[in-house]
Amino acid sequence: MQRLSQQLKQLQKLSPQQIQLMKLLQVPTALLDERIKEEIEENPALEVDVEEYEDKTLDEKTNEEIKDEFLNDENEDYVSDDEGDEFGNIDITEYVKEGDDEDADYNFQSDNFGADEEDKVGYQHKLETTFYDHLMAQVNMLNLEEREQQVANFIIGSIEDDGYLRRDIPSIIDDMSFRQNIQTNEKELNKIIKYIQEFEPAGVAARDLQECLLLQLRKKEKNKSTQLAIKIIETYFDEFTKKHYEKIQRALVLNDEDLKEVIQIIIKLNPKPGALFSTTNKLELYVIPDFYVYNNNGVLEVSLNQKNAPDLRVSSTFRDMLKDYDRGDKKDNRQKEAVLFIKQKIDSAKWFIDAVKQRQETLMLTMTRILNLQEDFFLTGDETSLKPMILKDISDRTGLDISTISRVVNSKYVQTEFGTFKLKYFFSESMSTDSGEEVSTREVKMILNEIISGEEKKQPYSDEKLTDMLNEKGYNIARRTVAKYREQLNLPVARLRKEL
């Protein structure tokens, strides 16, 4: 038997404005323009002021003012309450202020971005030949028959971005039969694959790494070292990948110099022949800084990238529509429906403008606190001067929630005189030394990297030895932690670091 019961729950829900702000905080500078364009396309009441406006620097607004503005922001509720009769008396006074054509509260320009930053940012578009086009151009030089040309085109379309043909022959035959109604066989496919494997870059259309290296070696000048390299890859590939050089040396009766010369030939080959044509994401190719930090005679200054501060405003056309309605005598239901639609779009535009403005202020507040905590690094560029810092440290100093700080830090970059860094770079946990001093784990990783870089490659240090060496320097650290840090530094185990 079912029973009905009442339960009282207290739930915390984010307002639409808060949700919009949270989403905008996650957007990096490189994608902010795109996000704004999407909003403008959806809301005709929102527009960008195309007029030039003057840059403002950090001096015009202090960090404390930024914090006060953000924490004390009133967040006006712009949703009109017109319930009652069908439309009610629509109040549009706040939308049609006479002599306020620019609606100053919602036609803001950016604060805290440096001069001449337009020259520093922006995408660099290149006209490049794609990997597919590069291969197709070589196919066209073979003067194949029409049928063979179709088969070659299909094979090239199956080659992955790194240059490998990982699809098996039966799958390619089936796909060509079903998709293009082209009947082929294994013999014909292998013949055309061999044609393509002669293309540049060397190693293209290989089925695996071993074949890729062999294709490149066979194109090299024929000499004793090249022939030995081919034999090693053909016969001792497994031993080579595991760096069991002693086994190879004994099997081929090679002295140290000959083996070293052959190994050098192999390791200079390209394991990913298609990488030069890779069409990676533009954000990976071109880093767009969100902040700039300047050292002005020992005084650090931070500014926002100008692209974080678009000059947005509510469309004057929409305000004029409301003014016309306000001046008119006859207000039928159809006009009221139109006015409610216009008010809704204006409200939405104001919410978005507020969210963008709060995004600016939150970014600046967060970056300023990071700058204060890591001042020594921004002045010297010395990685060992980085202090232990976690999200909670910045949260406590800004009064913002940890989740908000996390959204700001994610995918954001700062440009300094020592290079461009992800904001995540400045965050690290702490560990204690023998003297009880709290140091950043990043410092430990840097010292570990220096030890490995300076080791004798014929006899690289084991993780146990690295642990002992770090303990001798005063860092209390376990072997498993050393192994974890080594992996985070993308450094292989001792056996794989061994060189001849």
Buried (B, 14 or more C-beta within 10 A) or exposed (E): EEEEEEEEEEEEEEEEBEEBBBEBBBBBBBBBBEBBEEBBEEBEBBBEBEEEEEBBEBEEBEBEEBBEBBEEEEEEEBEBEBEEEEBEEBEBEBBBEEEEEEBEBBBBBBBBBBEEBEEEBBEEEEEEEEBBEBBBEBBEEBEBEEEBBBBBBBBBEBBEBBBBBEBEBEEBBEBBEEEEEBEBEEEBBEEBBEBBBBBEBBBBBBBEBBBBBBBBBEEBEEEEBBEBBBBBBEEBBEBBEEBBBEEBBEEBEBEEEBBBBBBEBBEEBBBBBBBEBBEEEBBEEBBBBBBBBBBEEEEBBBBBBBBBBBBBBBBEEBBEBBBEBBEEEEBEEEBBEEBBEBBBBBBBBBBBBBBBBBBBBBBBBBBBBBBBBBEEBBBEEEBBBBBBBEBEBBBEBBEBEBEBBBBBBBBBBBBBEBEBBBBBBBBBEBBEBEEEEEBBBBBBBBBBBEBBEEBEEEEBBBBEBBBEBBBEEEBEBEBEBBBBBBEEEEBEEBEEBBEB
